[in-house]
Amino acid sequence: QVQLVESGGGLVQAGGSLRLSCAASGRTFSIYSMGWFRQAPGKEREFVAAISWSASNTYYADSVKGRFTISRDNAKNTVYLQMNSLKPEDTAVYYCAQPRNPWAVPVTKVYDYDYWGQGTQVTVSS
């Protein structure tokens, strides 16, 4: 059974940084692309970033491009989201997700992902 566990969220001032981690278990991590999404109160869950199984390709939402970096360590079964220059509008619950099929190219839609973590809260104060 696939389990995804996020950590690293917290309260930070605008302009600060946080690094989120997502530890995966239950199946071979290194052959699946991974994604990060976020959901603010009263809003739909939205794509933030995705990374291919080999880490050779990364994708970002326009709103975070240049500020966030997704990476992975296949030896540790972990995907990371480094968030710099945080803004109040980045406040949300952040989720990592894994698609159903291996070897797939990274995708950006919520419905493309079958497995989700429980989320970690990120709050950016102004």
HELIX and SHEET records of a PDB file:
HELIX    1   1 PHE A   29  ILE A   31  5                                   3    
HELIX    2   2 PRO A   88  ASP A   90  5                                   3    
HELIX    3   3 VAL A  110  ASP A  112  5                                   3    
SHEET    1   A 4 GLN A   3  SER A   7  0                                        
SHEET    2   A 4 LEU A  18  SER A  25 -1                                        
SHEET    3   A 4 THR A  78  MET A  83 -1                                        
SHEET    4   A 4 PHE A  68  ASP A  73 -1                                        
SHEET    1   B 6 GLY A  10  GLN A  13  0                                        
SHEET    2   B 6 THR A 120  SER A 125  1                                        
SHEET    3   B 6 ALA A  92  PRO A  99 -1                                        
SHEET    4   B 6 MET A  34  GLN A  39 -1                                        
SHEET    5   B 6 GLU A  46  ILE A  51 -1                                        
SHEET    6   B 6 THR A  58  TYR A  60 -1                                        
SHEET    1   C 4 GLY A  10  GLN A  13  0                                        
SHEET    2   C 4 THR A 120  SER A 125  1                                        
SHEET    3   C 4 ALA A  92  PRO A  99 -1                                        
SHEET    4   C 4 TYR A 113  TRP A 116 -1                                        
END                                                                             
